Amino acid sequence: MRVLTRRAMALTGAMALAGSLTACGSDDEGDGGAIQLTVAMNAIADGKNAAEADWVEQWVIPEFEAAQAEAGVSVEVTFEPSGVDDEQFKSRLALDLQSGSGPDVYTLDGIWLGEFAQAGYVQPLAGTGADADAWDGWEQIPDAVQELGTFDGELYGIPAGTDGRVLFYNRNLFAEAGLPTDWQPTSWDEILQAGEALATLDGVTPIQLNGGSAMGEATTMQGVLPLLAGVGEEVHTDGVWTGATPGLGRVLGLYADVYGQGLGDPQLQQETQGRDKSFEEFAANEVGILVESDYFWRSVVNPVNGVAPMEDRDEAVGYALIPAAEPGSGIRGQDFVSTSGGNIRVVNPASDHAELAHELLTFMHSAEAFTALVGDDPRITARMDVNERLLGADPMLAFVNEQVLPLTSYRPALDVYPRVSVLLQEATAAVVGGTAPDQAAADYQESLEGIVDGDDVTP
């Protein structure tokens, strides 16, 4: 790891403008004169995100070095592993970048992008000196997914992976309640109608809609944000935060409908382990409808290694798109909506070899690289071509890839967002506890104006 002077950084820019890999290759940095690049992510062998760490060390590095050698460029790539809490990783990374050092290529949670961009720790890909727009991989990443690596209209990084939120429903319970076992609601009213039918079954919670602070970010991501998208709004648009808008009023109104009419379990929303308990209840045929990401399918009710396995998952668990409040009322005029998260990989603006680092970045996002990463453990990548080839045997993941990702949306990548998210969680908690939606929305707006500039809040 090196520390760059201002002059060195200026030279980096000059080299980038020259746009020559030969220039990078001419630097004598390693023991054998090879160019030195570093990659960092919060992953470590035999520890956190071990599969990704193994992929970098056992596939990315040797394959990239070999490809560069074949092209006449001597390069040595070093992996900087980490296996700590995400916030700790973020702090360490920021300290390195603040001093003008840090890895050449690193991984960020997409939600950190705005904070790092505003601090100058990452720059638009166009600033690496490479022809970033010319990378053919962009054709395989849906525009909606590219938003994960976008801030203020500019692409800063390449999405590494993503997910999608859907309605999961229990087909066994639907059959008992006389509901169709092949279900796709087209409005919020149809969800409530299904909930009312499920309410006729003993010992069944019809709808699990995450609410309150105990559920944490799961309330925002699996509740407020997709619902807000369903009324055509986002929590932050064009520099303005969404306050007590009519749309937020409708979202909180749905919470009032679910919990005020006995279609949800308010006690579950207050428990620290409430989310995990809702998973167990779904697997035990005690919850009818549940909003979650594909994580629920892959890691919760997975009959092989799930935390709440269902032996009959493939037959008993249905999944459907999240409908807008009414057809066409969603963001971009959509009939259906979703929200997604994920990581991105970026180039350090202080890199001595920004153009070669960009080449490593795109190499890590090639179809071959993603195929090697996925291996025998199907997961949704940012690339449609890889997903189509590898997810065919898993209809749920294929469903997310083909139908959810093209219409999804992402959280704003701003440092204040986590605090806004907490306020939204508190607003839902108030409604679940009996506060009128209008009052909860007004309280939210007042608190929101206290943490952001009041001029940046609607209405």
N, C-alpha and C positions, 0 to 999 in steps of 0.2 A: 504494500500500500504506500502510495507516495503523497507528498504534499506539494501542491503546485503553487508557484508564485504567479503574480499577475502577468508577468512577462510570459511565463510558460503557458498560461491560459490563452494569452493572445496568440502565441505560436500555435497552440492547438487550433485556434480558429483559422489561422493562415493555412495550416496543413489541411484542414477540412475543406477550405475553399479550393485548394489545389486539387482535391478530389482524387488523390492517387494512392492506391493501396501500396504501390511500390515505395512511396515515400515512407509509409508506416513501416514497411518491411525493412527499410534501410536502417532503422534505429537499432542500435546495439545495446540492448537492455539486459537480456538474459545471459546465462552462462555461455550459451552458444551463439549469442547475438540475436536471439529470437525476440520478437515483440512480446511483451507481457500483458495479458489481459486477466481481469479478475471478475468472477461472477459471485454474487451474494444473494442468499434467500434464507428465510427462516425455516430451514430444513437441515436435518443431520442424519447420517447413517445410524440405524438402530434406535432412532429417536423420533422427534417430531417430523412429520412429512418425510419419512424415511424413503419412500418410493421416489419422491422427486429428487432427493439428495443422491440416491443411487443412480438415477437417470442422468443427472449432470455429470457425475464422476465416471460412470461406466459407459455412457453412450455419447453425450454431447461433447465432452472434452476430446476424447480420442477421435471421434468422427470429424469434428471441426478442424482439429489440428491436421488430420490426414488430408482433408479437403483443401486446406490452405497450402499444405506442403506440395500437393499436386499442382496447385496454381503458382507455385514458386515463392510462397510467402511462409517464412518461418515464424510460427507463433506458439506461445505456451500459455495455456489457460489454467488459472488456479481457481479452485472453488473455495469460498469462504463460508463454511457451514455455520448454522446457528440453530439452537433448539430451545428458545426461550419464549416467554409470553410475548404476544404480538406487540403490545405497547412498549415493552422493553426493547424489542427488536427495532421498532420504529425510532425510539429515542437514540439508541446507539447509532443507527444509520444517519439520523439527522445531525448528530454531533460530528460524524466523519465528514459528511457533505458540507457542513457549515465551515469546516476548516479547509475546504478545497481538496480534500482527499476522498476516500471512499472507493467502492468497486466500480469497474467500468460499466457493468450491466447488473441491475438489481431488480428485485421483485418488490412491488408495493401492493398493499390492499387498495383496490380502486377508490375507496372512500378517502384515502390519504392524498390523492393526486393534487387536488386544488391547493391544499396546504403546502405541499412540496413545490408546486409550480410557483406559488406566490412568494415562496422563500428563495426561489432561484436554484433549488436543488435538482431540478429536472427541467429540460427545455423541450420545445416542440421537436418532433422527429426531423422536421425539415431543417433544423439547425445543426444536425449532426454532420452535414456536408454530403451525406448520401442522398440519392434521389429516392426519398422515402415513399413518395406517391407511386413510384414505378414498381414497388414490390408486388408480385403477382398474388401473394397470399391474401391481400385485401379483398380480392374477388370472392374468397371463401368465407369471409367474416361478415355476417349481416350488419347492415348499417346500425341497427339497434344495439348490437353487441359492441360495435366500434365506439359507441358512446362511453363505454366503460373506460376507455383510454383517452377521452376527450375532455378538455377543459377550456372554457371560453372560446369554443369553436375551433380549437387547434388540437391535432393529435399529438399526444405526448408519449404514448406507449402502445404496445400491442397486448391485447387481452390474452391471458394465459388459459383461463378457463372460466366457466360461468355456470349458472344454474337457472332454473325457472320455477315459478310458483303456480300451483294449480289447486283445484278442489279435489281432494281425495274423498271417496265415499265408500261406505261398507255395503257391498252388494247383498250380503246375507240379510242385513237389516232392511235394505230397500225392498227386497222380495217380501219380507214379513209385513212391511207396511203397505204393500200393494203398489209400490213405486216401480218405475222401469229400471231394470238393472243395467241398461245401456243409457246413461243419463247425461244430458248436456243442457243445463239451464241457459236461458238467453237473457235473463234479467234477475235483479235482486229479488223481485217478487216471487219468482219461481223457486229461488233458494228457500225463502221463507215458507212457501207452500209445502216444499218437501220436508222442511223442519217440522211443520205442523202435523204432517202425516207420521213422521218418526216419533213425535211426542206421544202417540197413542200406544207405543210399545213400552212395557214395564222395564225399568232399570236402564233406560237408554237416554243419553244426552244427545239431542238431535244435532246441534251445531257447536263445534269448537272454533270460535273466532277469538284468537288471542287478544286479550285486553289487559291493561294495567302495567305497572312498573315491574312486577315480579317476573313477568315474561321477558322483560328487557327489549332488546332490539327485535326479538321475534314478534312482538306486538306491532312494531312499526312496519317491519318487512312483510309479515304475513297478514297484516290487518289494515292499518291506516293507508299505507302507500298504494297498494293495489286498488283499494276501494276509492281512494282519491283519484287515481287514474281512471276509474270507472265512471267518474262524473266529469272527466275532461280536465282535471287539474293535476298539478304536481306541486310538491312541497316548496320548490324553489324554481322560479322561472324568470329568465332574463334579469337576474340580479335582484329579484323581489321575492321575499318569503310569503308564503300563503298564510294569511291570518284567518280570522273568523268569517270565511267566505261562505256563500250558500252551499258550495260543494262540501266544505268541511262539515257544515251543519247536516248535510245529508248522510255523510259518513258516520257521524256520531249518532244520527238518527237510526241508522241500521243497527248500531250497537244497542240502542235503546229497544229496538224491536226484538232483537235476539234475546237480550237478558231481561227485558221487561216483561216479555211474554213467556218466560220460562223455557225458552228454546236452548239456552246455554247454561252452564254451571258457573255462577259468579264466584263461588268459593274456590274453584280451581284456579281462577285468574289471580288469586291473592297468594297462592302457595309458591314457595321458592322453587319447588320441584314440580310445579303445576304443568309445565310443558311436557316433561318426561311422563308424568302421570296420565296426561291426555293421550300420549302414545300407547301406554299400556292399556288404557281403557278402549282405545280403538281396536287394538289387537285382540282384546277380549270381547269384541262385538258389543261394546257399550257406548260407542260414539258413532254417530251416523255420518257426519260431514266434517271435514277438517281441512283447513287451509295450510299448506306446507310446500316446501321446495321438494325437488326430486331427491333430496337427502333422505326424506321420509321413506321413499321406495327403496333406495340403495342401502341405507344403513340402519333403518328402524325396523321395518316389517320384513326385511330380507330374511327368507326362511333359513339361510345358511349361516349368516353372521350378524343379523340384526340385533339391536338391543331390545326389541320387543317383537321377536320373530312370529310370522304367521305362516304355518305350513302350507296353507291354501292361498297364499298371497295372490298368485297370478289369477286365481278365479274369484277371490272374494274382494279384492281391492280394485275399485274403479277410479278413474281419474278423468277430470273434465277441465276445460278452459274456464277461467274466472270471467264471468260475464260483466259487461258494463252495467250500470244501473238500468239502462234501457238500451236496446240495440242502437248503435251509432253514437252513444253519449260518452264513449271513452276518449282518452287522449288521441289525437290525430283522427278523430271520428271513428274509432275502432268499435267493433261489437264486443271484443274480448280484450283483456289486459293481463299484465303480469308485472312482477318486479324481479330483478336479478341482482346478484352481487358477483364478486370474483376478483382475482388478482390481475395485475398487469406487470409487464417487464419494460424497463426503460433504460436509456443510456445516460450515464453521468455526464453532465455538461463540462466537467473538469477533466474528462478523460483525455489522455495524451493521444489516443488513437480512436477518436469518436467515430470515424467512418468504418473502421474495422470492427469496433464494438457494435455498430449498427448491423454490420454483416453477421456478427455472432448472434445478435438479437433475432434477426429474421431467420437465421439457421435454426434457432431454438423453436421457432414457430412454423417450421416447414411441416408438410404432411408426414414426412418420414420421422421427424423428431416426435411429433405428437403420437404417431403410431407406436413408436418405441416406448413412450411414456405410459400410454394406456395399457399396453401389454394385455394381460388376461383379466384386468379389472376394469370393466366398462365404465366410462365416465364421460360427461359432456365436455368437449373441448370447445374452443372458440371457432374452430374450423368446421364448416358444413361438410366438406368432402370427407374428412376423417370420421366425423360423426356418422355420416350415411353408411360408411363402409364397416364401422366397428360396432354400431349400436343396433344393427338389424336384428340381432337375436334378443334384444330387450325392447319390447314394444313401448314401454313407458318412457324410457330415455329417448327412443326415437321420436315419440310424440312430442316431447319437450323440444328436441332439436328442430323438428319440422314445423311445429305449429305454435310453440310458445316463444322461442327466441326471436322470431321475426316481429313480434308485437310487444316485446318487453320494454321496460324502462328501468333506469338506475337511480340510485340516491345521489344527491348533489355532493360532489367531492370538495366540501368546504369544512374547515376546521370547527366551525360552530355547529355543524349539523348534529353531532352526537347530543348536544344540549337541546337542540330543537326536538330531536327524537324523543328525549326524555319528557319534554313538555307534552308531546302528542300521546305518549304512553299515559301520562297523568290525566290527560283529558278523557281518554277511554276509561281509565279507572274510575273517574268521577261518574261517568254515565253508567258504567256497570254497577256502581254503588247507589244509583238512583237520582243523580243530578240531571236536570233537564239538559238536552243537547245544546240548546242556545246558550245556556249559562256556562256550560263547560267550554264551549267555543269562545265565548267572551273572555273567560278566565285565561284560556290559552293565549289569546291575542295579547292580553295585558302582559303576561309573562314573557311572551315572545318579544315584544317591543322593549323589554328590559334587558335582553341579551343581544339584540341586534339594533341597528339604527332604526328608529321608528318610521323613518321615511321609506325604509326598504321593506315594509310590510303592507300587504293588502288586507282588507279594503281600506 
